Every structure is written in C-alpha cells, then in structure tokens.
C-alpha cells in the first residue's frame, strides 16, 4: 500500500492534477475513488479524515448546485459531526481532491498546495 492516499474523482480536473503531480514526483498513491459505492467513505471514515485535516472541517463540503438543491446551508455543515453526517449521506458533496499522508491531510485546492504537501510527505 502506498503511503499517500488521494480521495479522487477522475471527472474533476483539480483531482486529476493531484494524481498527476504525485506521478511527476514519482510518489505512489492509493486512489480512493469516493464516488464509487465500494469506496464511498462512511461517517467514521470522514470523522477520521477530519481529525487530521489541516483545513477547516466545513471546507470539505462543496457548496455547489447540489448543495443548494438539497436545501443545505452553512449551518448544516458548521461542525465536524454535521460535516460527517452530510458527506456520509451525500458523498458527491465531498470537496476534492483530498490528499492524506503522514497522519496529515489537506484539500488540494488551490492546485499549488498539492506538490509542496506531497514533497513534504516524501521527506
């Protein structure tokens, strides 16, 4: 198993950028394609991620048309527990990519955050 995990949506250019950056740095990664039912994170998975995420928990939730269509508001994702509840129920709202390495995690947005994080993980 690789030391770096990328929660990845191959349909997202920013997510693809993270995978490509790892390849350019010759860093093996495990891609967690969270949109696939078999790889969808559970509430516990999300809480574990939030415990090491260097970004605010609420940033893990995409505020897009689906968020609005579901009738969600910022108040629905203002604590880690609420974020975990929403993302466990609506995995498509997970902000991507998420890069996990060495007991730390970041959201790979903007793209220029990815390479420095991966390089630090490589040591």
Secondary structure, DSSP 8 states (H G I E B T S, - for coil): --SEEEE--TT-HHHHHHHHHHHHTT--EEEE-TTSGGG---HHHHHHHHHHBSS-GGGGB--SHHHHHTT--GGGGSSHHHHHHHHHH-GGGB-S-EEEETTEEEE--STHHHHHHHHHHH-
